[in-house]
């Protein structure tokens, strides 16, 4: 699998949409162009109860996938949104780097 600019566990900020400006961690990457961010893009889901499984019905808040283009990774140094590039280190490893200061994303 090719290396992604945004991965599970990354701290991101939302650039567009109803949750613009909010920050959260990536819970999972869906396909090539969608991500699920914790407590972002919440929708009310009406779920039917299932007594056999002991599930209770009702209205639950659920995170829905959003376009990967609407989020940007947060640079911990500046605390602002940043773009990501790739760089190959001397030992041959390919790492993600912040475009603004060239610091390595993955520690």
C-alpha positions in Angstrom: 0.0 0.0 0.0 1.3 3.5 -0.8 2.2 5.9 1.9 -0.6 8.2 2.9 -0.3 11.9 3.8 -2.9 11.5 6.5 -3.1 8.3 8.7 -5.1 6.9 11.5 -4.2 8.6 14.8 -3.1 11.9 13.2 -4.3 15.1 14.9 -6.2 17.1 12.2 -8.1 20.4 11.9 -11.3 20.7 9.8 -11.0 23.2 7.0 -14.5 23.2 5.5 -18.1 22.4 6.4 -20.2 22.7 9.5 -17.4 21.7 11.9 -14.8 24.1 10.4 -12.0 25.0 12.9 -12.6 22.0 15.2 -9.7 19.5 15.9 -9.8 15.8 16.5 -7.9 12.5 15.9 -8.4 10.3 12.8 -10.3 7.2 13.8 -10.0 5.5 10.5 -9.4 6.1 6.8 -12.2 5.0 4.5 -11.1 4.1 1.0 -8.8 6.6 -0.7 -10.6 9.9 -0.1 -12.6 9.8 3.1 -11.7 9.9 6.8 -13.6 9.5 10.1 -12.6 12.1 12.8 -13.6 11.6 16.4 -16.5 13.9 17.5 -16.5 15.6 14.1 -19.3 15.4 11.4 -21.7 13.9 14.0 -25.1 12.8 12.8 -28.1 11.5 14.7 -28.7 7.9 13.9 -32.1 6.3 14.8 -31.3 2.8 15.8 -33.8 0.1 16.4 -33.3 -2.0 19.5 -32.5 -5.7 19.4 -33.6 -7.5 22.6 -31.8 -10.7 21.4 -28.4 -8.9 21.5 -29.4 -6.7 24.5 -29.1 -3.5 22.4 -31.2 -0.6 23.3 -32.9 1.5 20.6 -33.0 5.2 20.4 -31.1 8.1 18.8 -27.3 7.9 18.9 -24.7 10.3 17.7 -22.4 8.8 15.1 -19.3 10.0 13.3 -19.7 9.9 9.5 -16.8 9.9 7.0 -15.8 13.3 5.5 -13.6 14.1 2.5 -9.9 13.9 3.2 -9.5 17.3 1.4 -11.5 19.0 4.1 -9.0 18.2 6.8 -5.4 19.2 7.3 -2.8 17.8 9.7 -2.0 20.0 12.8 1.7 20.9 13.3 2.3 20.5 17.0 5.0 23.2 17.0 2.9 26.0 15.6 -0.5 24.5 16.5 -1.8 25.4 13.0 -2.9 23.4 9.9 0.0 22.3 7.7 0.6 20.5 4.5 2.5 17.2 4.3 5.3 16.2 2.0 7.6 13.1 1.8 11.3 12.8 2.2 13.8 9.9 2.1 16.2 9.8 5.0 19.9 8.8 4.8 19.0 5.3 6.1 16.6 4.9 3.2 13.4 5.3 5.2 10.6 7.3 3.6 9.0 9.7 6.1 6.3 12.4 6.2 7.4 15.9 6.7 5.6 19.2 7.4 5.9 21.6 4.4 6.3 24.7 6.6 9.3 23.7 8.7 10.5 20.4 7.2 10.1 18.6 10.6 9.4 14.9 10.5 5.7 14.0 11.2 6.3 10.5 12.4 8.3 10.3 15.6 
